[in-house]
Amino acid sequence: ERLNQSCLKEAIAVCEEARDFVSRDVLLKILDDTEEHIDWLETQKDLVSRVGEQAYTFQQMFGAAGDYDGGGEA
């Protein structure tokens, strides 16, 4: 994602130099999505480091702690 971010920024600059504002706007949207994804990935990485892999995986599989019913039947 970081490589994509860098390439997009370069491409945006080229579009601006060429006065191709339509392509620039498309690339800006893609860049925005890429930066949001980078933020999400960094947040997930931080969460794993704070709660541990096992707790993180459990939360991803079962949602909030209150959502897990132990697997038994009611």
PDB file of N, H, CA, C and O in Angstrom:
ATOM      1  N   GLU A   1       0.822  -1.198   0.000  1.00  0.00           N
ATOM      2  CA  GLU A   1       0.000   0.000   0.000  1.00  0.00           C
ATOM      3  C   GLU A   1       0.865   1.260   0.000  1.00  0.00           C
ATOM      4  O   GLU A   1       0.528   2.249  -0.651  1.00  0.00           O
ATOM      5  N   ARG A   2       1.970   1.221   0.726  1.00  0.00           N
ATOM      6  H   ARG A   2       2.244   0.418   1.255  1.00  0.00           H
ATOM      7  CA  ARG A   2       2.851   2.402   0.745  1.00  0.00           C
ATOM      8  C   ARG A   2       3.447   2.660  -0.639  1.00  0.00           C
ATOM      9  O   ARG A   2       3.575   3.808  -1.065  1.00  0.00           O
ATOM     10  N   LEU A   3       3.809   1.589  -1.330  1.00  0.00           N
ATOM     11  H   LEU A   3       3.706   0.657  -0.984  1.00  0.00           H
ATOM     12  CA  LEU A   3       4.331   1.748  -2.692  1.00  0.00           C
ATOM     13  C   LEU A   3       3.244   2.323  -3.601  1.00  0.00           C
ATOM     14  O   LEU A   3       3.505   3.221  -4.401  1.00  0.00           O
ATOM     15  N   ASN A   4       2.032   1.800  -3.472  1.00  0.00           N
ATOM     16  H   ASN A   4       1.819   1.070  -2.823  1.00  0.00           H
ATOM     17  CA  ASN A   4       0.914   2.336  -4.259  1.00  0.00           C
ATOM     18  C   ASN A   4       0.714   3.817  -3.967  1.00  0.00           C
ATOM     19  O   ASN A   4       0.496   4.610  -4.882  1.00  0.00           O
ATOM     20  N   GLN A   5       0.788   4.185  -2.700  1.00  0.00           N
ATOM     21  H   GLN A   5       0.965   3.540  -1.956  1.00  0.00           H
ATOM     22  CA  GLN A   5       0.609   5.578  -2.287  1.00  0.00           C
ATOM     23  C   GLN A   5       1.652   6.465  -2.973  1.00  0.00           C
ATOM     24  O   GLN A   5       1.328   7.528  -3.502  1.00  0.00           O
ATOM     25  N   SER A   6       2.881   6.021  -2.955  1.00  0.00           N
ATOM     26  H   SER A   6       3.145   5.158  -2.524  1.00  0.00           H
ATOM     27  CA  SER A   6       3.966   6.784  -3.564  1.00  0.00           C
ATOM     28  C   SER A   6       3.770   6.922  -5.077  1.00  0.00           C
ATOM     29  O   SER A   6       3.932   8.008  -5.634  1.00  0.00           O
ATOM     30  N   CYS A   7       3.422   5.823  -5.729  1.00  0.00           N
ATOM     31  H   CYS A   7       3.290   4.941  -5.276  1.00  0.00           H
ATOM     32  CA  CYS A   7       3.201   5.856  -7.182  1.00  0.00           C
ATOM     33  C   CYS A   7       2.024   6.752  -7.544  1.00  0.00           C
ATOM     34  O   CYS A   7       2.077   7.482  -8.533  1.00  0.00           O
ATOM     35  N   LEU A   8       0.972   6.699  -6.752  1.00  0.00           N
ATOM     36  H   LEU A   8       0.929   6.106  -5.948  1.00  0.00           H
ATOM     37  CA  LEU A   8      -0.193   7.545  -7.017  1.00  0.00           C
ATOM     38  C   LEU A   8       0.157   9.020  -6.896  1.00  0.00           C
ATOM     39  O   LEU A   8      -0.281   9.837  -7.706  1.00  0.00           O
ATOM     40  N   LYS A   9       0.945   9.359  -5.883  1.00  0.00           N
ATOM     41  H   LYS A   9       1.301   8.696  -5.225  1.00  0.00           H
ATOM     42  CA  LYS A   9       1.336  10.761  -5.710  1.00  0.00           C
ATOM     43  C   LYS A   9       2.155  11.244  -6.909  1.00  0.00           C
ATOM     44  O   LYS A   9       1.982  12.370  -7.375  1.00  0.00           O
ATOM     45  N   GLU A  10       3.041  10.387  -7.398  1.00  0.00           N
ATOM     46  H   GLU A  10       3.181   9.473  -7.019  1.00  0.00           H
ATOM     47  CA  GLU A  10       3.825  10.749  -8.582  1.00  0.00           C
ATOM     48  C   GLU A  10       2.925  10.911  -9.803  1.00  0.00           C
ATOM     49  O   GLU A  10       3.088  11.855 -10.577  1.00  0.00           O
ATOM     50  N   ALA A  11       1.987  10.002  -9.973  1.00  0.00           N
ATOM     51  H   ALA A  11       1.855   9.236  -9.344  1.00  0.00           H
ATOM     52  CA  ALA A  11       1.082  10.070 -11.121  1.00  0.00           C
ATOM     53  C   ALA A  11       0.194  11.312 -11.054  1.00  0.00           C
ATOM     54  O   ALA A  11      -0.100  11.924 -12.081  1.00  0.00           O
ATOM     55  N   ILE A  12      -0.227  11.679  -9.858  1.00  0.00           N
ATOM     56  H   ILE A  12       0.011  11.182  -9.023  1.00  0.00           H
ATOM     57  CA  ILE A  12      -1.043  12.887  -9.682  1.00  0.00           C
ATOM     58  C   ILE A  12      -0.248  14.118 -10.099  1.00  0.00           C
ATOM     59  O   ILE A  12      -0.777  15.013 -10.758  1.00  0.00           O
ATOM     60  N   ALA A  13       1.013  14.159  -9.715  1.00  0.00           N
ATOM     61  H   ALA A  13       1.443  13.433  -9.180  1.00  0.00           H
ATOM     62  CA  ALA A  13       1.866  15.288 -10.098  1.00  0.00           C
ATOM     63  C   ALA A  13       2.024  15.364 -11.621  1.00  0.00           C
ATOM     64  O   ALA A  13       1.995  16.452 -12.196  1.00  0.00           O
ATOM     65  N   VAL A  14       2.189  14.220 -12.264  1.00  0.00           N
ATOM     66  H   VAL A  14       2.212  13.336 -11.796  1.00  0.00           H
ATOM     67  CA  VAL A  14       2.311  14.188 -13.720  1.00  0.00           C
ATOM     68  C   VAL A  14       1.017  14.691 -14.366  1.00  0.00           C
ATOM     69  O   VAL A  14       1.053  15.461 -15.326  1.00  0.00           O
ATOM     70  N   CYS A  15      -0.110  14.256 -13.838  1.00  0.00           N
ATOM     71  H   CYS A  15      -0.140  13.631 -13.058  1.00  0.00           H
ATOM     72  CA  CYS A  15      -1.405  14.719 -14.371  1.00  0.00           C
ATOM     73  C   CYS A  15      -1.552  16.228 -14.226  1.00  0.00           C
ATOM     74  O   CYS A  15      -2.051  16.900 -15.129  1.00  0.00           O
ATOM     75  N   GLU A  16      -1.119  16.753 -13.092  1.00  0.00           N
ATOM     76  H   GLU A  16      -0.714  16.207 -12.358  1.00  0.00           H
ATOM     77  CA  GLU A  16      -1.214  18.200 -12.888  1.00  0.00           C
ATOM     78  C   GLU A  16      -0.322  18.953 -13.869  1.00  0.00           C
ATOM     79  O   GLU A  16      -0.723  19.980 -14.416  1.00  0.00           O
ATOM     80  N   GLU A  17       0.886  18.444 -14.092  1.00  0.00           N
ATOM     81  H   GLU A  17       1.213  17.610 -13.648  1.00  0.00           H
ATOM     82  CA  GLU A  17       1.790  19.080 -15.053  1.00  0.00           C
ATOM     83  C   GLU A  17       1.202  19.058 -16.462  1.00  0.00           C
ATOM     84  O   GLU A  17       1.377  20.003 -17.231  1.00  0.00           O
ATOM     85  N   ALA A  18       0.506  17.974 -16.791  1.00  0.00           N
ATOM     86  H   ALA A  18       0.364  17.206 -16.166  1.00  0.00           H
ATOM     87  CA  ALA A  18      -0.097  17.831 -18.118  1.00  0.00           C
ATOM     88  C   ALA A  18      -1.479  18.486 -18.188  1.00  0.00           C
ATOM     89  O   ALA A  18      -2.127  18.475 -19.234  1.00  0.00           O
ATOM     90  N   ARG A  19      -1.912  19.048 -17.081  1.00  0.00           N
ATOM     91  H   ARG A  19      -1.385  19.057 -16.231  1.00  0.00           H
ATOM     92  CA  ARG A  19      -3.229  19.693 -16.981  1.00  0.00           C
ATOM     93  C   ARG A  19      -4.362  18.712 -17.304  1.00  0.00           C
ATOM     94  O   ARG A  19      -5.378  19.080 -17.894  1.00  0.00           O
ATOM     95  N   ASP A  20      -4.155  17.456 -16.900  1.00  0.00           N
ATOM     96  H   ASP A  20      -3.329  17.157 -16.421  1.00  0.00           H
ATOM     97  CA  ASP A  20      -5.162  16.401 -17.072  1.00  0.00           C
ATOM     98  C   ASP A  20      -5.886  16.247 -15.735  1.00  0.00           C
ATOM     99  O   ASP A  20      -5.580  15.362 -14.936  1.00  0.00           O
ATOM    100  N   PHE A  21      -6.839  17.122 -15.525  1.00  0.00           N
ATOM    101  H   PHE A  21      -7.088  17.841 -16.174  1.00  0.00           H
ATOM    102  CA  PHE A  21      -7.494  17.194 -14.226  1.00  0.00           C
ATOM    103  C   PHE A  21      -8.522  16.087 -14.009  1.00  0.00           C
ATOM    104  O   PHE A  21      -8.836  15.751 -12.867  1.00  0.00           O
ATOM    105  N   VAL A  22      -9.038  15.528 -15.074  1.00  0.00           N
ATOM    106  H   VAL A  22      -8.783  15.801 -16.001  1.00  0.00           H
ATOM    107  CA  VAL A  22      -9.977  14.412 -14.936  1.00  0.00           C
ATOM    108  C   VAL A  22      -9.242  13.191 -14.390  1.00  0.00           C
ATOM    109  O   VAL A  22      -9.691  12.566 -13.430  1.00  0.00           O
ATOM    110  N   SER A  23      -8.112  12.856 -15.006  1.00  0.00           N
ATOM    111  H   SER A  23      -7.747  13.364 -15.786  1.00  0.00           H
ATOM    112  CA  SER A  23      -7.314  11.723 -14.516  1.00  0.00           C
ATOM    113  C   SER A  23      -6.806  11.997 -13.110  1.00  0.00           C
ATOM    114  O   SER A  23      -6.785  11.102 -12.265  1.00  0.00           O
ATOM    115  N   ARG A  24      -6.394  13.240 -12.861  1.00  0.00           N
ATOM    116  H   ARG A  24      -6.410  13.967 -13.548  1.00  0.00           H
ATOM    117  CA  ARG A  24      -5.916  13.607 -11.525  1.00  0.00           C
ATOM    118  C   ARG A  24      -6.996  13.350 -10.483  1.00  0.00           C
ATOM    119  O   ARG A  24      -6.711  12.812  -9.413  1.00  0.00           O
ATOM    120  N   ASP A  25      -8.237  13.732 -10.791  1.00  0.00           N
ATOM    121  H   ASP A  25      -8.469  14.169 -11.660  1.00  0.00           H
ATOM    122  CA  ASP A  25      -9.325  13.541  -9.834  1.00  0.00           C
ATOM    123  C   ASP A  25      -9.593  12.066  -9.560  1.00  0.00           C
ATOM    124  O   ASP A  25      -9.883  11.680  -8.427  1.00  0.00           O
ATOM    125  N   VAL A  26      -9.493  11.244 -10.601  1.00  0.00           N
ATOM    126  H   VAL A  26      -9.257  11.557 -11.521  1.00  0.00           H
ATOM    127  CA  VAL A  26      -9.657   9.799 -10.417  1.00  0.00           C
ATOM    128  C   VAL A  26      -8.552   9.268  -9.511  1.00  0.00           C
ATOM    129  O   VAL A  26      -8.813   8.502  -8.584  1.00  0.00           O
ATOM    130  N   LEU A  27      -7.324   9.680  -9.784  1.00  0.00           N
ATOM    131  H   LEU A  27      -7.113  10.303 -10.537  1.00  0.00           H
ATOM    132  CA  LEU A  27      -6.191   9.221  -8.978  1.00  0.00           C
ATOM    133  C   LEU A  27      -6.273   9.734  -7.544  1.00  0.00           C
ATOM    134  O   LEU A  27      -5.874   9.032  -6.615  1.00  0.00           O
ATOM    135  N   LEU A  28      -6.784  10.943  -7.354  1.00  0.00           N
ATOM    136  H   LEU A  28      -7.108  11.513  -8.109  1.00  0.00           H
ATOM    137  CA  LEU A  28      -6.952  11.472  -5.995  1.00  0.00           C
ATOM    138  C   LEU A  28      -7.932  10.626  -5.195  1.00  0.00           C
ATOM    139  O   LEU A  28      -7.723  10.397  -4.003  1.00  0.00           O
ATOM    140  N   LYS A  29      -9.002  10.157  -5.840  1.00  0.00           N
ATOM    141  H   LYS A  29      -9.171  10.343  -6.808  1.00  0.00           H
ATOM    142  CA  LYS A  29      -9.968   9.284  -5.162  1.00  0.00           C
ATOM    143  C   LYS A  29      -9.312   7.967  -4.791  1.00  0.00           C
ATOM    144  O   LYS A  29      -9.497   7.466  -3.682  1.00  0.00           O
ATOM    145  N   ILE A  30      -8.547   7.407  -5.715  1.00  0.00           N
ATOM    146  H   ILE A  30      -8.396   7.814  -6.616  1.00  0.00           H
ATOM    147  CA  ILE A  30      -7.843   6.154  -5.431  1.00  0.00           C
ATOM    148  C   ILE A  30      -6.839   6.366  -4.305  1.00  0.00           C
ATOM    149  O   ILE A  30      -6.705   5.512  -3.429  1.00  0.00           O
ATOM    150  N   LEU A  31      -6.132   7.495  -4.317  1.00  0.00           N
ATOM    151  H   LEU A  31      -6.241   8.189  -5.029  1.00  0.00           H
ATOM    152  CA  LEU A  31      -5.176   7.809  -3.254  1.00  0.00           C
ATOM    153  C   LEU A  31      -5.883   7.910  -1.908  1.00  0.00           C
ATOM    154  O   LEU A  31      -5.380   7.406  -0.905  1.00  0.00           O
ATOM    155  N   ASP A  32      -7.038   8.554  -1.880  1.00  0.00           N
ATOM    156  H   ASP A  32      -7.446   8.964  -2.696  1.00  0.00           H
ATOM    157  CA  ASP A  32      -7.802   8.674  -0.638  1.00  0.00           C
ATOM    158  C   ASP A  32      -8.176   7.292  -0.101  1.00  0.00           C
ATOM    159  O   ASP A  32      -8.034   7.029   1.093  1.00  0.00           O
ATOM    160  N   ASP A  33      -8.653   6.411  -0.982  1.00  0.00           N
ATOM    161  H   ASP A  33      -8.768   6.625  -1.952  1.00  0.00           H
ATOM    162  CA  ASP A  33      -8.993   5.049  -0.572  1.00  0.00           C
ATOM    163  C   ASP A  33      -7.761   4.296  -0.080  1.00  0.00           C
ATOM    164  O   ASP A  33      -7.827   3.565   0.908  1.00  0.00           O
ATOM    165  N   THR A  34      -6.648   4.477  -0.766  1.00  0.00           N
ATOM    166  H   THR A  34      -6.595   5.071  -1.568  1.00  0.00           H
ATOM    167  CA  THR A  34      -5.401   3.816  -0.377  1.00  0.00           C
ATOM    168  C   THR A  34      -4.953   4.277   1.001  1.00  0.00           C
ATOM    169  O   THR A  34      -4.547   3.461   1.828  1.00  0.00           O
ATOM    170  N   GLU A  35      -5.026   5.580   1.252  1.00  0.00           N
ATOM    171  H   GLU A  35      -5.356   6.242   0.580  1.00  0.00           H
ATOM    172  CA  GLU A  35      -4.610   6.106   2.554  1.00  0.00           C
ATOM    173  C   GLU A  35      -5.547   5.648   3.667  1.00  0.00           C
ATOM    174  O   GLU A  35      -5.103   5.413   4.791  1.00  0.00           O
ATOM    175  N   GLU A  36      -6.835   5.520   3.366  1.00  0.00           N
ATOM    176  H   GLU A  36      -7.196   5.711   2.453  1.00  0.00           H
ATOM    177  CA  GLU A  36      -7.766   4.972   4.357  1.00  0.00           C
ATOM    178  C   GLU A  36      -7.412   3.521   4.666  1.00  0.00           C
ATOM    179  O   GLU A  36      -7.472   3.098   5.820  1.00  0.00           O
ATOM    180  N   HIS A  37      -7.042   2.759   3.638  1.00  0.00           N
ATOM    181  H   HIS A  37      -6.994   3.103   2.700  1.00  0.00           H
ATOM    182  CA  HIS A  37      -6.672   1.361   3.843  1.00  0.00           C
ATOM    183  C   HIS A  37      -5.383   1.255   4.651  1.00  0.00           C
ATOM    184  O   HIS A  37      -5.268   0.386   5.515  1.00  0.00           O
ATOM    185  N   ILE A  38      -4.419   2.122   4.384  1.00  0.00           N
ATOM    186  H   ILE A  38      -4.513   2.828   3.682  1.00  0.00           H
ATOM    187  CA  ILE A  38      -3.183   2.143   5.169  1.00  0.00           C
ATOM    188  C   ILE A  38      -3.510   2.406   6.631  1.00  0.00           C
ATOM    189  O   ILE A  38      -2.977   1.739   7.518  1.00  0.00           O
ATOM    190  N   ASP A  39      -4.385   3.376   6.887  1.00  0.00           N
ATOM    191  H   ASP A  39      -4.818   3.917   6.166  1.00  0.00           H
ATOM    192  CA  ASP A  39      -4.785   3.694   8.261  1.00  0.00           C
ATOM    193  C   ASP A  39      -5.449   2.491   8.921  1.00  0.00           C
ATOM    194  O   ASP A  39      -5.162   2.183  10.078  1.00  0.00           O
ATOM    195  N   TRP A  40      -6.334   1.810   8.196  1.00  0.00           N
ATOM    196  H   TRP A  40      -6.567   2.060   7.256  1.00  0.00           H
ATOM    197  CA  TRP A  40      -7.015   0.641   8.740  1.00  0.00           C
ATOM    198  C   TRP A  40      -6.004  -0.459   9.070  1.00  0.00           C
ATOM    199  O   TRP A  40      -6.069  -1.069  10.138  1.00  0.00           O
ATOM    200  N   LEU A  41      -5.073  -0.706   8.148  1.00  0.00           N
ATOM    201  H   LEU A  41      -5.021  -0.211   7.281  1.00  0.00           H
ATOM    202  CA  LEU A  41      -4.058  -1.733   8.388  1.00  0.00           C
ATOM    203  C   LEU A  41      -3.192  -1.401   9.598  1.00  0.00           C
ATOM    204  O   LEU A  41      -2.890  -2.279  10.406  1.00  0.00           O
ATOM    205  N   GLU A  42      -2.791  -0.140   9.726  1.00  0.00           N
ATOM    206  H   GLU A  42      -3.036   0.574   9.069  1.00  0.00           H
ATOM    207  CA  GLU A  42      -1.980   0.267  10.875  1.00  0.00           C
ATOM    208  C   GLU A  42      -2.762   0.116  12.175  1.00  0.00           C
ATOM    209  O   GLU A  42      -2.201  -0.277  13.198  1.00  0.00           O
ATOM    210  N   THR A  43      -4.052   0.427  12.138  1.00  0.00           N
ATOM    211  H   THR A  43      -4.508   0.747  11.307  1.00  0.00           H
ATOM    212  CA  THR A  43      -4.896   0.264  13.322  1.00  0.00           C
ATOM    213  C   THR A  43      -4.994  -1.204  13.709  1.00  0.00           C
ATOM    214  O   THR A  43      -4.895  -1.540  14.889  1.00  0.00           O
ATOM    215  N   GLN A  44      -5.188  -2.083  12.728  1.00  0.00           N
ATOM    216  H   GLN A  44      -5.268  -1.810  11.769  1.00  0.00           H
ATOM    217  CA  GLN A  44      -5.284  -3.511  13.010  1.00  0.00           C
ATOM    218  C   GLN A  44      -3.962  -4.045  13.560  1.00  0.00           C
ATOM    219  O   GLN A  44      -3.953  -4.853  14.489  1.00  0.00           O
ATOM    220  N   LYS A  45      -2.860  -3.597  12.990  1.00  0.00           N
ATOM    221  H   LYS A  45      -2.867  -2.941  12.235  1.00  0.00           H
ATOM    222  CA  LYS A  45      -1.539  -4.025  13.463  1.00  0.00           C
ATOM    223  C   LYS A  45      -1.323  -3.590  14.910  1.00  0.00           C
ATOM    224  O   LYS A  45      -0.809  -4.357  15.723  1.00  0.00           O
ATOM    225  N   ASP A  46      -1.717  -2.359  15.228  1.00  0.00           N
ATOM    226  H   ASP A  46      -2.134  -1.735  14.567  1.00  0.00           H
ATOM    227  CA  ASP A  46      -1.598  -1.859  16.594  1.00  0.00           C
ATOM    228  C   ASP A  46      -2.486  -2.657  17.544  1.00  0.00           C
ATOM    229  O   ASP A  46      -2.079  -2.982  18.659  1.00  0.00           O
ATOM    230  N   LEU A  47      -3.692  -2.967  17.099  1.00  0.00           N
ATOM    231  H   LEU A  47      -4.023  -2.703  16.193  1.00  0.00           H
ATOM    232  CA  LEU A  47      -4.612  -3.740  17.929  1.00  0.00           C
ATOM    233  C   LEU A  47      -4.051  -5.123  18.232  1.00  0.00           C
ATOM    234  O   LEU A  47      -4.138  -5.591  19.367  1.00  0.00           O
ATOM    235  N   VAL A  48      -3.481  -5.780  17.232  1.00  0.00           N
ATOM    236  H   VAL A  48      -3.411  -5.400  16.310  1.00  0.00           H
ATOM    237  CA  VAL A  48      -2.868  -7.095  17.443  1.00  0.00           C
ATOM    238  C   VAL A  48      -1.745  -6.987  18.466  1.00  0.00           C
ATOM    239  O   VAL A  48      -1.618  -7.847  19.338  1.00  0.00           O
ATOM    240  N   SER A  49      -0.933  -5.945  18.370  1.00  0.00           N
ATOM    241  H   SER A  49      -1.036  -5.246  17.662  1.00  0.00           H
ATOM    242  CA  SER A  49       0.189  -5.810  19.306  1.00  0.00           C
ATOM    243  C   SER A  49      -0.297  -5.519  20.725  1.00  0.00           C
ATOM    244  O   SER A  49       0.373  -5.882  21.692  1.00  0.00           O
ATOM    245  N   ARG A  50      -1.459  -4.867  20.861  1.00  0.00           N
ATOM    246  H   ARG A  50      -2.004  -4.572  20.076  1.00  0.00           H
ATOM    247  CA  ARG A  50      -1.968  -4.547  22.201  1.00  0.00           C
ATOM    248  C   ARG A  50      -2.725  -5.702  22.847  1.00  0.00           C
ATOM    249  O   ARG A  50      -2.576  -5.936  24.046  1.00  0.00           O
ATOM    250  N   VAL A  51      -3.539  -6.432  22.070  1.00  0.00           N
ATOM    251  H   VAL A  51      -3.659  -6.241  21.096  1.00  0.00           H
ATOM    252  CA  VAL A  51      -4.366  -7.478  22.678  1.00  0.00           C
ATOM    253  C   VAL A  51      -3.828  -8.881  22.436  1.00  0.00           C
ATOM    254  O   VAL A  51      -4.258  -9.828  23.094  1.00  0.00           O
ATOM    255  N   GLY A  52      -2.906  -9.026  21.514  1.00  0.00           N
ATOM    256  H   GLY A  52      -2.557  -8.256  20.979  1.00  0.00           H
ATOM    257  CA  GLY A  52      -2.360 -10.338  21.191  1.00  0.00           C
ATOM    258  C   GLY A  52      -3.105 -10.978  20.027  1.00  0.00           C
ATOM    259  O   GLY A  52      -4.260 -10.658  19.744  1.00  0.00           O
ATOM    260  N   GLU A  53      -2.406 -11.888  19.364  1.00  0.00           N
ATOM    261  H   GLU A  53      -1.468 -12.148  19.594  1.00  0.00           H
ATOM    262  CA  GLU A  53      -2.979 -12.526  18.178  1.00  0.00           C
ATOM    263  C   GLU A  53      -4.230 -13.327  18.490  1.00  0.00           C
ATOM    264  O   GLU A  53      -5.205 -13.291  17.739  1.00  0.00           O
ATOM    265  N   GLN A  54      -4.198 -14.057  19.610  1.00  0.00           N
ATOM    266  H   GLN A  54      -3.406 -14.087  20.220  1.00  0.00           H
ATOM    267  CA  GLN A  54      -5.330 -14.928  19.934  1.00  0.00           C
ATOM    268  C   GLN A  54      -6.602 -14.121  20.185  1.00  0.00           C
ATOM    269  O   GLN A  54      -7.657 -14.451  19.643  1.00  0.00           O
ATOM    270  N   ALA A  55      -6.516 -13.070  20.998  1.00  0.00           N
ATOM    271  H   ALA A  55      -5.659 -12.802  21.438  1.00  0.00           H
ATOM    272  CA  ALA A  55      -7.690 -12.246  21.289  1.00  0.00           C
ATOM    273  C   ALA A  55      -8.165 -11.520  20.031  1.00  0.00           C
ATOM    274  O   ALA A  55      -9.367 -11.386  19.803  1.00  0.00           O
ATOM    275  N   TYR A  56      -7.230 -11.060  19.227  1.00  0.00           N
ATOM    276  H   TYR A  56      -6.254 -11.168  19.412  1.00  0.00           H
ATOM    277  CA  TYR A  56      -7.595 -10.369  17.983  1.00  0.00           C
ATOM    278  C   TYR A  56      -8.341 -11.321  17.053  1.00  0.00           C
ATOM    279  O   TYR A  56      -9.385 -10.968  16.504  1.00  0.00           O
ATOM    280  N   THR A  57      -7.808 -12.524  16.878  1.00  0.00           N
ATOM    281  H   THR A  57      -6.960 -12.812  17.324  1.00  0.00           H
ATOM    282  CA  THR A  57      -8.441 -13.508  16.007  1.00  0.00           C
ATOM    283  C   THR A  57      -9.825 -13.878  16.519  1.00  0.00           C
ATOM    284  O   THR A  57     -10.770 -13.995  15.739  1.00  0.00           O
ATOM    285  N   PHE A  58      -9.944 -14.061  17.829  1.00  0.00           N
ATOM    286  H   PHE A  58      -9.177 -13.965  18.463  1.00  0.00           H
ATOM    287  CA  PHE A  58     -11.238 -14.377  18.431  1.00  0.00           C
ATOM    288  C   PHE A  58     -12.249 -13.280  18.127  1.00  0.00           C
ATOM    289  O   PHE A  58     -13.383 -13.562  17.741  1.00  0.00           O
ATOM    290  N   GLN A  59     -11.836 -12.033  18.302  1.00  0.00           N
ATOM    291  H   GLN A  59     -10.915 -11.804  18.616  1.00  0.00           H
ATOM    292  CA  GLN A  59     -12.739 -10.905  18.055  1.00  0.00           C
ATOM    293  C   GLN A  59     -13.141 -10.854  16.585  1.00  0.00           C
ATOM    294  O   GLN A  59     -14.294 -10.558  16.272  1.00  0.00           O
ATOM    295  N   GLN A  60     -12.216 -11.137  15.688  1.00  0.00           N
ATOM    296  H   GLN A  60     -11.279 -11.378  15.942  1.00  0.00           H
ATOM    297  CA  GLN A  60     -12.524 -11.114  14.262  1.00  0.00           C
ATOM    298  C   GLN A  60     -13.490 -12.236  13.884  1.00  0.00           C
ATOM    299  O   GLN A  60     -14.325 -12.075  12.994  1.00  0.00           O
ATOM    300  N   MET A  61     -13.368 -13.369  14.567  1.00  0.00           N
ATOM    301  H   MET A  61     -12.689 -13.500  15.290  1.00  0.00           H
ATOM    302  CA  MET A  61     -14.225 -14.505  14.259  1.00  0.00           C
ATOM    303  C   MET A  61     -15.621 -14.362  14.850  1.00  0.00           C
ATOM    304  O   MET A  61     -16.613 -14.720  14.215  1.00  0.00           O
ATOM    305  N   PHE A  62     -15.692 -13.836  16.067  1.00  0.00           N
ATOM    306  H   PHE A  62     -14.887 -13.544  16.583  1.00  0.00           H
ATOM    307  CA  PHE A  62     -16.957 -13.854  16.793  1.00  0.00           C
ATOM    308  C   PHE A  62     -17.526 -12.474  17.085  1.00  0.00           C
ATOM    309  O   PHE A  62     -18.604 -12.382  17.672  1.00  0.00           O
ATOM    310  N   GLY A  63     -16.854 -11.409  16.702  1.00  0.00           N
ATOM    311  H   GLY A  63     -15.978 -11.484  16.225  1.00  0.00           H
ATOM    312  CA  GLY A  63     -17.346 -10.066  16.981  1.00  0.00           C
ATOM    313  C   GLY A  63     -17.087  -9.685  18.422  1.00  0.00           C
ATOM    314  O   GLY A  63     -16.139 -10.166  19.043  1.00  0.00           O
ATOM    315  N   ALA A  64     -17.925  -8.827  18.946  1.00  0.00           N
ATOM    316  H   ALA A  64     -18.695  -8.436  18.442  1.00  0.00           H
ATOM    317  CA  ALA A  64     -17.766  -8.367  20.332  1.00  0.00           C
ATOM    318  C   ALA A  64     -17.874  -9.552  21.279  1.00  0.00           C
ATOM    319  O   ALA A  64     -18.538 -10.540  20.969  1.00  0.00           O
ATOM    320  N   ALA A  65     -17.225  -9.455  22.430  1.00  0.00           N
ATOM    321  H   ALA A  65     -16.685  -8.651  22.683  1.00  0.00           H
ATOM    322  CA  ALA A  65     -17.180 -10.549  23.402  1.00  0.00           C
ATOM    323  C   ALA A  65     -18.581 -11.024  23.773  1.00  0.00           C
ATOM    324  O   ALA A  65     -18.791 -12.215  24.006  1.00  0.00           O
ATOM    325  N   GLY A  66     -19.530 -10.112  23.828  1.00  0.00           N
ATOM    326  H   GLY A  66     -19.360  -9.145  23.638  1.00  0.00           H
ATOM    327  CA  GLY A  66     -20.890 -10.478  24.201  1.00  0.00           C
ATOM    328  C   GLY A  66     -21.621 -11.270  23.134  1.00  0.00           C
ATOM    329  O   GLY A  66     -22.678 -11.839  23.409  1.00  0.00           O
ATOM    330  N   ASP A  67     -21.085 -11.322  21.927  1.00  0.00           N
ATOM    331  H   ASP A  67     -20.227 -10.860  21.704  1.00  0.00           H
ATOM    332  CA  ASP A  67     -21.750 -12.033  20.838  1.00  0.00           C
ATOM    333  C   ASP A  67     -21.487 -13.530  20.871  1.00  0.00           C
ATOM    334  O   ASP A  67     -22.218 -14.300  20.248  1.00  0.00           O
ATOM    335  N   TYR A  68     -20.469 -13.946  21.580  1.00  0.00           N
ATOM    336  H   TYR A  68     -19.875 -13.321  22.086  1.00  0.00           H
ATOM    337  CA  TYR A  68     -20.100 -15.357  21.598  1.00  0.00           C
ATOM    338  C   TYR A  68     -20.937 -16.081  22.629  1.00  0.00           C
ATOM    339  O   TYR A  68     -20.993 -15.671  23.789  1.00  0.00           O
ATOM    340  N   ASP A  69     -21.593 -17.163  22.212  1.00  0.00           N
ATOM    341  H   ASP A  69     -21.548 -17.496  21.270  1.00  0.00           H
ATOM    342  CA  ASP A  69     -22.457 -17.900  23.137  1.00  0.00           C
ATOM    343  C   ASP A  69     -21.831 -19.194  23.621  1.00  0.00           C
ATOM    344  O   ASP A  69     -22.514 -20.005  24.246  1.00  0.00           O
ATOM    345  N   GLY A  70     -20.565 -19.406  23.353  1.00  0.00           N
ATOM    346  H   GLY A  70     -20.011 -18.746  22.845  1.00  0.00           H
ATOM    347  CA  GLY A  70     -19.884 -20.597  23.826  1.00  0.00           C
ATOM    348  C   GLY A  70     -20.052 -21.791  22.910  1.00  0.00           C
ATOM    349  O   GLY A  70     -19.475 -22.850  23.156  1.00  0.00           O
ATOM    350  N   GLY A  71     -20.828 -21.634  21.868  1.00  0.00           N
ATOM    351  H   GLY A  71     -21.297 -20.773  21.668  1.00  0.00           H
ATOM    352  CA  GLY A  71     -20.990 -22.710  20.906  1.00  0.00           C
ATOM    353  C   GLY A  71     -22.049 -23.726  21.284  1.00  0.00           C
ATOM    354  O   GLY A  71     -22.352 -24.621  20.495  1.00  0.00           O
ATOM    355  N   GLY A  72     -22.616 -23.609  22.470  1.00  0.00           N
ATOM    356  H   GLY A  72     -22.370 -22.882  23.112  1.00  0.00           H
ATOM    357  CA  GLY A  72     -23.656 -24.547  22.895  1.00  0.00           C
ATOM    358  C   GLY A  72     -25.016 -24.129  22.386  1.00  0.00           C
ATOM    359  O   GLY A  72     -25.199 -23.030  21.862  1.00  0.00           O
ATOM    360  N   GLU A  73     -25.967 -25.033  22.553  1.00  0.00           N
ATOM    361  H   GLU A  73     -25.819 -25.926  22.979  1.00  0.00           H
ATOM    362  CA  GLU A  73     -27.323 -24.714  22.117  1.00  0.00           C
ATOM    363  C   GLU A  73     -28.098 -24.104  23.258  1.00  0.00           C
ATOM    364  O   GLU A  73     -27.891 -24.457  24.419  1.00  0.00           O
ATOM    365  N   ALA A  74     -28.991 -23.189  22.931  1.00  0.00           N
ATOM    366  H   ALA A  74     -29.159 -22.902  21.987  1.00  0.00           H
ATOM    367  CA  ALA A  74     -29.791 -22.501  23.946  1.00  0.00           C
ATOM    368  C   ALA A  74     -30.962 -23.340  24.370  1.00  0.00           C
ATOM    369  O   ALA A  74     -31.747 -22.919  25.220  1.00  0.00           O
TER     370      ALA A  74
END
